[in-house]
Amino acid sequence: MQIQTQYNYEKTWRTTNEDDLLKIIEEEVGNADPKGTLDYVKEVIKKGKTIMVGNCKFREEKK
């Protein structure tokens, strides 16, 4: 699964690797469990939805 991210001040989506996803989530949620949050994000976007964590949106890359 390829995940794309977009901060609320950006206009374009970009494909992001898992290490960077964990860094983004850690920046946005602080001391919360970044790995658990990423697992939740993956479950939500599998259904074709976009989810926002802090100031960053996540979605599955469209093929």
C-alpha positions in Angstrom: 0.0 0.0 0.0 1.4 3.4 -1.0 0.3 6.3 1.2 0.2 9.9 0.2 0.4 12.9 2.5 -0.6 16.5 2.2 -0.2 19.2 4.9 -3.1 21.7 5.1 -1.0 24.5 3.6 0.1 22.3 0.5 -1.8 22.0 -2.8 -0.2 18.7 -4.0 -0.2 15.1 -2.6 3.1 13.3 -2.3 3.8 9.6 -1.8 5.6 9.1 1.5 7.6 6.1 2.8 6.7 4.4 6.1 9.7 5.9 8.0 8.7 9.4 7.1 5.0 8.6 7.9 6.0 7.7 11.4 8.0 10.9 11.7 5.1 13.0 10.5 2.7 11.3 12.9 5.1 11.7 15.8 5.4 15.4 15.1 1.6 15.8 14.9 0.5 13.7 17.9 3.5 14.1 20.2 3.9 11.3 22.8 1.0 9.2 21.5 1.8 5.9 19.9 2.9 6.7 16.3 2.9 3.1 15.2 -0.6 2.5 16.5 -1.8 5.7 14.9 -0.2 4.6 11.6 -2.0 1.2 11.8 -5.3 3.1 12.4 -4.6 5.4 9.4 -3.9 2.4 7.2 -7.2 0.7 8.2 -9.2 3.9 7.4 -7.6 4.7 4.1 -8.1 1.1 2.9 -11.8 2.0 2.7 -11.0 4.8 0.3 -11.3 7.6 2.9 -8.9 10.4 3.7 -8.0 11.0 7.3 -6.4 14.0 8.9 -3.9 13.7 11.8 -3.0 17.1 13.2 -2.3 19.3 10.1 -1.6 16.4 7.7 -4.0 14.4 5.6 -3.4 10.8 4.6 -4.9 8.8 1.7 -4.1 5.7 -0.3 -2.3 6.4 -3.6 -4.7 6.2 -6.5 -3.7 3.9 -9.2 
